[in-house]
Amino acid sequence: MESYLKENFGEVKPKNSSEEALQRWRKLCWVVKNPKRRFRFTANLSKRDETRAIQRSNQMRSITYNVPEEVKAAGFQICADELGSIVEGHNAKKLSAHDGVEGIAKKLSTSTTNGISTSEDSLNRRKNVYGINKFTESPVKVFVTATSDYRQSLQFKDLDKEKKNIVVQVTRNGCRQKISIFDLLPGDIVHLAIGDQVPADGLFVSGFSLLINESSLTGESEPVYVTADCPYLLSGTKVQDGSCKMLITTVGMRTQWGKLMATLSEGGDDEMPLQVKLNGVATIIGKIGLFFAVITFAVLVQGMFVRKRQEGSHWSWSGDDALEMLEYFAVAVTIVVVAVPEGLPLAVTLSLAFAMKKMMNDRALEVSGSTEASTFCSGIPDSGIRMLFESIFTNTGGEVAKTEDNKIEILGTPTETALLEFGLLLGGNFELERQASKVVKVEPFNSVKKRMGVVIELPGGSFRAHSKGASEIILAACDKVVDTSGDVVPLNEESINHLKGTIEQFANEALRTLCLVYKEMGNEFSAESPIPVEGYTCIAIVGIKDPVRPGVRESVAICRSVGITVRMVTGDNINTVRAIARECGILTDDGIAIEGPEFRVKTEEELHENIPKIQVVAVTGDGTNDAPALHEADIGLAMGIAGTEVAKESADVIILDDNFSTIVTVAKWGRSVYVNIQKFVQFQLTVIVVALVVNFSSACLTGNAPLTAVQLLWVNMIMDTLGALALATEPPNDELMKRQPVGRKGNFISNVMWRNILGQSLYQFNVIWYLQTAGKAALRLDGLDSNLILNTVIFNSFVFCQVFNEISSREMEEINVFKGILKNYVFVAVLTCTVLFQIIIIEFLGSFASTHPLTLQQWFLSITIGFLGMPIAAALKMIPVGSIFYLTIWTMDTF
């Protein structure tokens, strides 16, 4: 079977498979009933071309622009694609070519003061030209589905729609009003405040200190300032500080967010390795079942013809003969139903759902503690401390506020929060410092300049500038320094070397460094003048530490021990990264930490040689994004934390918190899901093999099938639904993390599974065959009901074989299968229900299920036959898999 899987499904890679291979895989899976429902997350090949067209539309267009005729006819002077290229590409040249924001507003037939017209005709024309602010949903492709699935999907859609239905404030017809985010159109003037989500792509019109958190798109934790000079606002980002009016330019699928979602989802995902293997197994079993069903039906019908010929009635057919043939057909159809493993998707769904629910409640606790005020101030004069407080509390984008219950709350970016908290711990007072001076000019932090500046007016009428930012850059702008006595002295070579050594020392200790400086400006300064970029006095070098959480080093060690490769990919300083990576245990003595520029100049041969050793990548060493290069070089995390919405859409694994220790928990649950599905497949294949062989051999040798259609359907219920419920909800154990990971090309049906399947099948078949051939004599059955009673005993014994085999399947290699069984309430409930229903079927549903009530001795015999499968299963687990491997090869070659 494994060779068949590799031959027919080996071309289907877990990522980036060729369309030819995927089409071939779909063709081979024709026998799988409704594959789209069985495994829903499959590549939508028909959408691939559309996706590529969308990706091409994301590329920049020429500045030369001609207005399409349909846009002119609708009363506008710019199309949606042109608007999208301006905002997405932050294209200042194109924006200038269209006369800036006001020019764009004019071409959209709107006013930055009064907004758009609300006439029905005007709104309809905008919708026709620019679309609506909704994302396209994939159409449902399941024609027939379970009622529960249907209701749940409707509930989920309603809940998701309600969650996304955000109310926004707009100006239309000169009046400020509230509308649904879904009703926004290009040309709308939207009002945003702190905490609001940017509802569509657009341009900044006016506002104050607008700070936008773009982490949902870019993954960068530091927010960006949006101003008239850089007015671009993207859908899905959030206002972290300030307020503004924005002009909506593109909506829905034409926004950058919409195009990203289309790129990630409309084209579909490639088939997962487990999905390919499960579909391959289902296809093989389905074809085998179909073959056995056809042969069984043919043998039964042939036997009927032979019997009628011997009776001389082969030319005379009655209604009873037709019913008998219909029963044969029903048996054949039931064999197909039993053979096709419909329980596989249920097992996958249940196992994943159970794992997700448990993981949601299995978060690692965060450790909280209090930091006492340090003795930092003891060796520094008051003048130096006062200047430090003034720098921290005036040159900041954060704020210290009091909550309703009079508790202090620090607002701002992580960096600003850390600085403000440091100032408070030193005894500073935010309110007093802010009241002592007047801020006359602010230059927000700029990722290019890597600095933030502010000019304050002092009580005497003089001005002072404060600046902070990247230590190397800010220090280069200084010519003086505050010494340990609080005096301002020239910055000589010795002082510069000392400060640079401090910066490097902090970086080596996993600290991010900032340099705080100031400059006296005298009495003449205009708010229109730029903040100086040189001539500063250095106050302090500050080191900010992102502490490694407890348990991270141990988690990394566990990941490495079980074959999970952990790599750190970040944009921080290489020295800081090295220190953090060593502290976490990611960077080892023989590992490589590399910067982006160095990585990009390596040849392909050097990359292949170094990739196994690369453990840390500082991707933005020169401000260039190395993500494409890293992808091409096949460097990445075996498992990581998805920190952005885009990452969540494209990630294989999403971890909802930012605790690295959770990765170990996820790995454990991931392995549990895989092993649980293996357990279920082992159990299911045993039932299928025995049921097919028993009915086929009986049909060939005796002319009838001992298991009727109704009985086979009950067996199918035990095997599929109840089996999936029982085995797919097994919780993980610590032993799972001691195993090596299964490779993408590893055998899903392992040698251990073949050993257990073949051993159990052989035992069950021999017992059932003995009962069928010698059961009457052994049980001393005679009379008219002897055949019915014997078939009932066979059916009952077969069912109890599956009940006890289900218990044995809890562990594929461990002999003790009862460990923790009472803690799995679902498993116990399923077994109890199976036994109760079996009693009802045997004792009370005789005519319907073709059964006969059994005596206590016959019940005892059936249960004993089933129970004996457990010690046999234990004995099988003591056989080395190497021996059974040769037996498997021999068996497969023979048949």
CORNOR-V654464 format. One record per run of one state. SS is the DSSP state (H for helix, E for strand, - for the rest). FROM is the first residue (numbers start at 0). LEN is the number of residues. If there is no record, write none. Layout:
ss->SS from->FROM len->LEN
ss->SS from->FROM len->LEN
This chain:
ss->- from->0 len->1
ss->H from->1 len->8
ss->- from->9 len->9
ss->H from->18 len->10
ss->- from->28 len->6
ss->H from->34 len->4
ss->- from->38 len->6
ss->H from->44 len->13
ss->- from->57 len->11
ss->H from->68 len->5
ss->- from->73 len->6
ss->H from->79 len->9
ss->- from->88 len->3
ss->H from->91 len->6
ss->- from->97 len->2
ss->H from->99 len->8
ss->- from->107 len->8
ss->E from->115 len->1
ss->- from->116 len->3
ss->H from->119 len->11
ss->- from->130 len->16
ss->H from->146 len->18
ss->- from->164 len->2
ss->E from->166 len->6
ss->- from->172 len->2
ss->E from->174 len->6
ss->H from->180 len->3
ss->- from->183 len->5
ss->E from->188 len->4
ss->- from->192 len->4
ss->E from->196 len->1
ss->- from->197 len->3
ss->E from->200 len->13
ss->- from->213 len->1
ss->H from->214 len->4
ss->- from->218 len->5
ss->E from->223 len->2
ss->- from->225 len->6
ss->E from->231 len->2
ss->- from->233 len->4
ss->E from->237 len->13
ss->- from->250 len->1
ss->H from->251 len->3
ss->- from->254 len->1
ss->H from->255 len->11
ss->- from->266 len->6
ss->H from->272 len->39
ss->- from->311 len->7
ss->H from->318 len->21
ss->- from->339 len->3
ss->H from->342 len->18
ss->- from->360 len->15
ss->H from->375 len->4
ss->- from->379 len->2
ss->H from->381 len->13
ss->- from->394 len->4
ss->E from->398 len->4
ss->- from->402 len->5
ss->E from->407 len->4
ss->- from->411 len->2
ss->H from->413 len->12
ss->- from->425 len->4
ss->H from->429 len->6
ss->- from->435 len->2
ss->E from->437 len->9
ss->- from->446 len->4
ss->E from->450 len->7
ss->- from->457 len->5
ss->E from->462 len->8
ss->H from->470 len->6
ss->- from->476 len->1
ss->E from->477 len->5
ss->- from->482 len->5
ss->E from->487 len->3
ss->- from->490 len->2
ss->H from->492 len->16
ss->- from->508 len->2
ss->E from->510 len->12
ss->- from->522 len->13
ss->E from->535 len->10
ss->- from->545 len->6
ss->H from->551 len->10
ss->- from->561 len->6
ss->E from->567 len->3
ss->- from->570 len->3
ss->H from->573 len->11
ss->- from->584 len->7
ss->E from->591 len->4
ss->H from->595 len->5
ss->- from->600 len->3
ss->H from->603 len->10
ss->E from->613 len->5
ss->- from->618 len->8
ss->H from->626 len->6
ss->- from->632 len->12
ss->H from->644 len->6
ss->- from->650 len->10
ss->H from->660 len->41
ss->- from->701 len->7
ss->H from->708 len->19
ss->- from->727 len->6
ss->H from->733 len->5
ss->- from->738 len->12
ss->H from->750 len->29
ss->- from->779 len->6
ss->H from->785 len->23
ss->- from->808 len->12
ss->H from->820 len->3
ss->- from->823 len->1
ss->H from->824 len->20
ss->- from->844 len->1
ss->H from->845 len->4
ss->- from->849 len->6
ss->H from->855 len->21
ss->- from->876 len->4
ss->H from->880 len->14
ss->- from->894 len->1
